[in-house]
Amino acid sequence: MSEPQQQWTETIESNHSLFDLKLKEVWRYKDLVYMFVKRDFVAEFKQTILGPLWFFINPIFTTLVYVIVFGNIAGLSTDGAPKVLFYLAGVTLWNYFSNCLTKTSSVFKDNASIFGKVYFPRLVMPLTIVLSNLMKFGVQFALFISFLIYYMIKGEVQPNIWILATPFIIILMAAFALGTGMIFSALTTKYRDLQMLLGFGISLFMYATPVIYPLSSLSGIWKTIALYNPLTGIFECFKYGWLGVGDFSVTILLISTLIIFVILAIGTLIFNKVEKGFMDTV
């Protein structure tokens, strides 16, 4: 005689919806975001001799290398802008984007020990990365402004009204790094190889972005492809506003904006789905 089938009186299951981003809950944990940002800032240069001076050393030496290699040896155009200022503008933006993307892409792996012990909205960690890197960007941007003032006094550059778009393009750049990083963070919980592939891909992606060359130096199919790079509109708008050079148009920026917010939406949804069970695979 078969045993009677058990009937469960209570069923415990997640009511976590794919589209439930818990943004209000993230806001309630704003103090935790502040604590993580402070932790990242302090830990970055703990037990270093020069400390925060590395914020300045990195972009200065990178810019000098670009001036020598790409400006003097390769002879790439800077659209008439001073070479130091042109490359420093590109380096400042690129450092922020690449750092945000790299660290966001490994957020599950890097914070698995914390995620396994306490609960808080997982979206807090990617937001923390974006904000902590924003502080570093602010320091390097101040360095860029100091060089800009010098060349303005010499009469070699003339910023225009498009400098007012700077906060918007920084938000765009952060959104693109955040969205792309969350996609990779979800994938790398199962496929660790993608983390190494991403590091290689970021290096190549820089050469597909007008960091060391202006968009005006491209033509034909290469220029068409570059226009659909979400970072193209950001870099061209920044250089056009602050340096007064570049092949910039509102259309380019609108294309970048559309692509970036689509990627951010996809990345957020994927991140929201994977966070429920990533501890089983990390």
Contacts in CASP RR format, 6 or more apart in sequence:
PFRMAT RR
TARGET T0000
AUTHOR 0000-0000-0000
METHOD contacts of the structure
MODEL  1
MSEPQQQWTETIESNHSLFDLKLKEVWRYKDLVYMFVKRDFVAEFKQTIL
GPLWFFINPIFTTLVYVIVFGNIAGLSTDGAPKVLFYLAGVTLWNYFSNC
LTKTSSVFKDNASIFGKVYFPRLVMPLTIVLSNLMKFGVQFALFISFLIY
YMIKGEVQPNIWILATPFIIILMAAFALGTGMIFSALTTKYRDLQMLLGF
GISLFMYATPVIYPLSSLSGIWKTIALYNPLTGIFECFKYGWLGVGDFSV
TILLISTLIIFVILAIGTLIFNKVEKGFMDTV
14 276 0 8 1.000
16 276 0 8 1.000
18 269 0 8 1.000
18 272 0 8 1.000
18 273 0 8 1.000
19 269 0 8 1.000
19 272 0 8 1.000
20 272 0 8 1.000
21 123 0 8 1.000
21 268 0 8 1.000
21 272 0 8 1.000
22 121 0 8 1.000
22 123 0 8 1.000
23 123 0 8 1.000
25 121 0 8 1.000
26 33 0 8 1.000
26 121 0 8 1.000
26 123 0 8 1.000
26 124 0 8 1.000
26 127 0 8 1.000
29 120 0 8 1.000
29 121 0 8 1.000
29 124 0 8 1.000
32 120 0 8 1.000
32 124 0 8 1.000
33 124 0 8 1.000
33 127 0 8 1.000
33 128 0 8 1.000
33 131 0 8 1.000
36 124 0 8 1.000
36 125 0 8 1.000
36 128 0 8 1.000
36 132 0 8 1.000
37 128 0 8 1.000
37 131 0 8 1.000
37 132 0 8 1.000
37 135 0 8 1.000
40 128 0 8 1.000
40 129 0 8 1.000
40 132 0 8 1.000
41 132 0 8 1.000
41 135 0 8 1.000
44 136 0 8 1.000
45 51 0 8 1.000
45 52 0 8 1.000
45 54 0 8 1.000
48 54 0 8 1.000
50 57 0 8 1.000
52 139 0 8 1.000
55 136 0 8 1.000
55 139 0 8 1.000
55 140 0 8 1.000
55 143 0 8 1.000
56 139 0 8 1.000
56 140 0 8 1.000
56 143 0 8 1.000
58 95 0 8 1.000
58 140 0 8 1.000
59 88 0 8 1.000
59 91 0 8 1.000
59 92 0 8 1.000
59 95 0 8 1.000
59 140 0 8 1.000
59 143 0 8 1.000
59 144 0 8 1.000
60 143 0 8 1.000
62 87 0 8 1.000
62 91 0 8 1.000
63 84 0 8 1.000
63 87 0 8 1.000
63 88 0 8 1.000
63 91 0 8 1.000
66 87 0 8 1.000
66 91 0 8 1.000
66 212 0 8 1.000
67 83 0 8 1.000
67 84 0 8 1.000
67 87 0 8 1.000
70 76 0 8 1.000
70 87 0 8 1.000
70 212 0 8 1.000
70 213 0 8 1.000
71 78 0 8 1.000
71 83 0 8 1.000
71 87 0 8 1.000
72 83 0 8 1.000
76 212 0 8 1.000
76 213 0 8 1.000
76 217 0 8 1.000
77 213 0 8 1.000
77 214 0 8 1.000
77 216 0 8 1.000
77 217 0 8 1.000
78 86 0 8 1.000
78 87 0 8 1.000
78 214 0 8 1.000
78 245 0 8 1.000
79 86 0 8 1.000
79 214 0 8 1.000
79 216 0 8 1.000
79 239 0 8 1.000
79 243 0 8 1.000
79 245 0 8 1.000
79 246 0 8 1.000
80 86 0 8 1.000
80 245 0 8 1.000
81 156 0 8 1.000
81 157 0 8 1.000
81 239 0 8 1.000
81 243 0 8 1.000
81 244 0 8 1.000
81 245 0 8 1.000
82 151 0 8 1.000
82 156 0 8 1.000
82 157 0 8 1.000
84 147 0 8 1.000
85 144 0 8 1.000
85 147 0 8 1.000
85 148 0 8 1.000
85 151 0 8 1.000
85 157 0 8 1.000
85 243 0 8 1.000
86 239 0 8 1.000
86 243 0 8 1.000
86 245 0 8 1.000
87 212 0 8 1.000
88 143 0 8 1.000
88 144 0 8 1.000
88 147 0 8 1.000
89 144 0 8 1.000
89 238 0 8 1.000
89 239 0 8 1.000
89 242 0 8 1.000
89 243 0 8 1.000
90 211 0 8 1.000
90 212 0 8 1.000
90 235 0 8 1.000
90 238 0 8 1.000
90 239 0 8 1.000
91 140 0 8 1.000
91 211 0 8 1.000
92 137 0 8 1.000
92 140 0 8 1.000
92 141 0 8 1.000
92 143 0 8 1.000
92 144 0 8 1.000
93 173 0 8 1.000
93 211 0 8 1.000
93 234 0 8 1.000
93 235 0 8 1.000
93 238 0 8 1.000
94 206 0 8 1.000
94 209 0 8 1.000
94 211 0 8 1.000
95 136 0 8 1.000
95 137 0 8 1.000
95 140 0 8 1.000
96 133 0 8 1.000
96 134 0 8 1.000
96 136 0 8 1.000
96 137 0 8 1.000
96 140 0 8 1.000
96 170 0 8 1.000
96 173 0 8 1.000
96 174 0 8 1.000
96 177 0 8 1.000
97 173 0 8 1.000
97 176 0 8 1.000
97 177 0 8 1.000
97 231 0 8 1.000
98 177 0 8 1.000
98 202 0 8 1.000
98 206 0 8 1.000
99 133 0 8 1.000
99 136 0 8 1.000
100 129 0 8 1.000
100 130 0 8 1.000
100 133 0 8 1.000
100 173 0 8 1.000
100 174 0 8 1.000
100 177 0 8 1.000
100 178 0 8 1.000
100 181 0 8 1.000
101 177 0 8 1.000
101 180 0 8 1.000
101 181 0 8 1.000
101 184 0 8 1.000
101 198 0 8 1.000
101 202 0 8 1.000
102 198 0 8 1.000
102 199 0 8 1.000
102 202 0 8 1.000
103 110 0 8 1.000
103 129 0 8 1.000
103 133 0 8 1.000
104 126 0 8 1.000
104 129 0 8 1.000
104 130 0 8 1.000
104 177 0 8 1.000
104 178 0 8 1.000
104 179 0 8 1.000
104 180 0 8 1.000
104 181 0 8 1.000
104 182 0 8 1.000
104 184 0 8 1.000
104 185 0 8 1.000
105 180 0 8 1.000
105 181 0 8 1.000
105 184 0 8 1.000
105 185 0 8 1.000
105 188 0 8 1.000
105 194 0 8 1.000
105 195 0 8 1.000
105 198 0 8 1.000
106 185 0 8 1.000
106 188 0 8 1.000
106 195 0 8 1.000
107 125 0 8 1.000
107 126 0 8 1.000
107 129 0 8 1.000
107 181 0 8 1.000
107 182 0 8 1.000
107 185 0 8 1.000
108 115 0 8 1.000
108 185 0 8 1.000
108 186 0 8 1.000
108 188 0 8 1.000
108 189 0 8 1.000
108 274 0 8 1.000
108 275 0 8 1.000
108 278 0 8 1.000
108 282 0 8 1.000
109 188 0 8 1.000
109 189 0 8 1.000
109 192 0 8 1.000
109 195 0 8 1.000
109 282 0 8 1.000
111 125 0 8 1.000
112 279 0 8 1.000
112 282 0 8 1.000
115 122 0 8 1.000
115 278 0 8 1.000
115 279 0 8 1.000
116 279 0 8 1.000
122 271 0 8 1.000
122 275 0 8 1.000
123 268 0 8 1.000
123 271 0 8 1.000
123 272 0 8 1.000
126 178 0 8 1.000
126 181 0 8 1.000
126 182 0 8 1.000
126 185 0 8 1.000
126 271 0 8 1.000
127 178 0 8 1.000
130 174 0 8 1.000
130 177 0 8 1.000
130 178 0 8 1.000
134 170 0 8 1.000
134 174 0 8 1.000
137 170 0 8 1.000
144 242 0 8 1.000
148 157 0 8 1.000
148 159 0 8 1.000
148 242 0 8 1.000
151 157 0 8 1.000
152 158 0 8 1.000
152 159 0 8 1.000
157 242 0 8 1.000
157 243 0 8 1.000
157 244 0 8 1.000
158 244 0 8 1.000
159 241 0 8 1.000
159 242 0 8 1.000
159 243 0 8 1.000
159 244 0 8 1.000
160 240 0 8 1.000
160 241 0 8 1.000
160 244 0 8 1.000
161 241 0 8 1.000
162 237 0 8 1.000
162 240 0 8 1.000
162 241 0 8 1.000
162 248 0 8 1.000
163 241 0 8 1.000
163 242 0 8 1.000
165 237 0 8 1.000
165 241 0 8 1.000
165 253 0 8 1.000
166 238 0 8 1.000
166 242 0 8 1.000
169 233 0 8 1.000
169 234 0 8 1.000
169 237 0 8 1.000
169 238 0 8 1.000
169 253 0 8 1.000
172 230 0 8 1.000
172 234 0 8 1.000
172 256 0 8 1.000
172 257 0 8 1.000
172 260 0 8 1.000
173 231 0 8 1.000
173 234 0 8 1.000
175 260 0 8 1.000
175 261 0 8 1.000
175 264 0 8 1.000
176 230 0 8 1.000
176 231 0 8 1.000
176 234 0 8 1.000
176 260 0 8 1.000
176 263 0 8 1.000
176 264 0 8 1.000
178 264 0 8 1.000
179 263 0 8 1.000
179 264 0 8 1.000
179 266 0 8 1.000
179 267 0 8 1.000
179 268 0 8 1.000
180 263 0 8 1.000
180 267 0 8 1.000
181 267 0 8 1.000
182 267 0 8 1.000
182 268 0 8 1.000
182 270 0 8 1.000
182 271 0 8 1.000
183 263 0 8 1.000
183 266 0 8 1.000
183 267 0 8 1.000
183 270 0 8 1.000
183 271 0 8 1.000
184 194 0 8 1.000
184 195 0 8 1.000
184 198 0 8 1.000
185 271 0 8 1.000
185 274 0 8 1.000
186 267 0 8 1.000
186 270 0 8 1.000
186 271 0 8 1.000
186 273 0 8 1.000
186 274 0 8 1.000
186 278 0 8 1.000
187 194 0 8 1.000
188 194 0 8 1.000
188 195 0 8 1.000
188 198 0 8 1.000
189 274 0 8 1.000
189 278 0 8 1.000
189 281 0 8 1.000
189 282 0 8 1.000
190 281 0 8 1.000
206 212 0 8 1.000
208 225 0 8 1.000
208 226 0 8 1.000
208 229 0 8 1.000
209 229 0 8 1.000
209 231 0 8 1.000
209 232 0 8 1.000
209 235 0 8 1.000
210 226 0 8 1.000
210 231 0 8 1.000
210 232 0 8 1.000
210 235 0 8 1.000
210 236 0 8 1.000
210 239 0 8 1.000
211 235 0 8 1.000
214 236 0 8 1.000
214 239 0 8 1.000
214 245 0 8 1.000
214 246 0 8 1.000
214 247 0 8 1.000
215 223 0 8 1.000
215 226 0 8 1.000
215 232 0 8 1.000
215 236 0 8 1.000
215 246 0 8 1.000
215 247 0 8 1.000
215 248 0 8 1.000
215 252 0 8 1.000
216 246 0 8 1.000
216 247 0 8 1.000
218 226 0 8 1.000
226 232 0 8 1.000
227 252 0 8 1.000
227 255 0 8 1.000
228 255 0 8 1.000
228 259 0 8 1.000
230 255 0 8 1.000
230 256 0 8 1.000
230 259 0 8 1.000
230 260 0 8 1.000
230 263 0 8 1.000
231 256 0 8 1.000
232 252 0 8 1.000
232 256 0 8 1.000
233 248 0 8 1.000
233 252 0 8 1.000
233 253 0 8 1.000
233 255 0 8 1.000
233 256 0 8 1.000
234 253 0 8 1.000
234 256 0 8 1.000
236 246 0 8 1.000
236 247 0 8 1.000
236 248 0 8 1.000
236 252 0 8 1.000
237 248 0 8 1.000
237 252 0 8 1.000
237 253 0 8 1.000
239 245 0 8 1.000
239 246 0 8 1.000
239 248 0 8 1.000
240 246 0 8 1.000
240 248 0 8 1.000
241 248 0 8 1.000
END
